[in-house]
């Protein structure tokens, strides 16, 4: 049995994991940078250890320091949360080499699904619908041009090791293809140390719908329904909801089945997400797999009555899933708004600083995941997301009303946030009708 878990992360997800450990009677260890010394996850953990200062590369991305911290503190497992080292196969191998259980999938699976072009090839071989594009990695712009002509414009150029919108460009025609390809490739090399690219046909005005899966080491794979993540800016999600208003029940069932097939094909274990792109015609295609827990996992927990972090720890401990597919049913509707310390009117410029006062909404069906408290200083070195407001109600319309109430009640002073921006989205008729696609934010910003 796992007895002590080190959380290789910060902020609200670290707090979330610490609470799950408490509920299981497991001790927790927080790692933190000098800038995060005041953070809530540091205060809540049973033990804490500083691993550096400044940028993430000196702390939360420093494998040697994190592993040494785990060994020094007597931890027997590491939970990576999301971001940072959560999808780094080398880190997983180092954990295993030091006798530490990594709470996530095996490194071979991370490699296989983390490389986008390899993941596409794997899914095509398994019979999972994939957006028309290249079957093999592309390195050379001349070869890429030939492939683009074959696939047809517009073309989405993507980094094989990409994520978070980095290394992604759209080419509208052969005239701008070379420029866009070179730009995306340079960005990929700078961000990921990898210039491997692949091409897909660009689908205009799509919806982004993903399926949450959980799998154990005993052969059980369960799909926990869909989440709509179409409301995003520069490929960064702002609002997520479950179930998606963009698909019908027949499509939902097919997507769940393909997600389970995808996970079984690669021998997946632990929490993962199969991401699909849905065309305006209702066609859906595999986009990528995230081999970790997602920021938006709470939306699924609200509609399924599960605890995915506890389930992750149980699976890593060698236990079977606590539920089967027939136990999973989506009840009601859940919506999540990501609250960021930023100024939407100034191109979403980050706004770090000290929180003077804070009031969090509450009530039946309202959940706030955050690391904020009055007096906390939001550092400038890390991501600007400071909270997630999640609501659950019997219907989508009731969930929107509940979110409006929650956002109206929430108060954060001392720093600028996107609270008002999220409130306006909830009141937007396009969102209210369930018709917001991935270009929705850009459209309303131009209005």
Secondary structure, 3 states (H helix, E strand, C coil): CCCEEEECCCHHHHHHHHHHHHHHCCEEEEEECHHHCCCHHHHHCCEEEECCCCCHHHCCCCHHHHHHHHHHHCCCEEECCCCCCCCCHHHHHHHHHCCCEECCCCHHHHHHHHCHHHHHHHHHHHCCCECCECCCCECCHHHHHHHHHHHCCCEEEEEEEEECCEEEEEECCHHHHHHHHHHHHHHHHHHHCCCCEEEEECCCCCEEEEEEEEECCCCCEEEEEEEEEEEEECCEEEEEEECCCCCCHHHHHHHHHHHHHHHHHCCCCEEEEEEEEECCCCCEEEEEEECCCCCCHHHHHHHHCCCHHHHHHHHHCCCCCCCCHHHCCCCCEEEEEEEECEEHHHCCEECCEECCEEECCCCCCEEEEECCCCCCEECCCCCCEEEEEEEEECCHHHHHHHHHHHHHHCEEECCCCCHHHHHHHHHCHHHHCCCCCCCHHHHHHHC
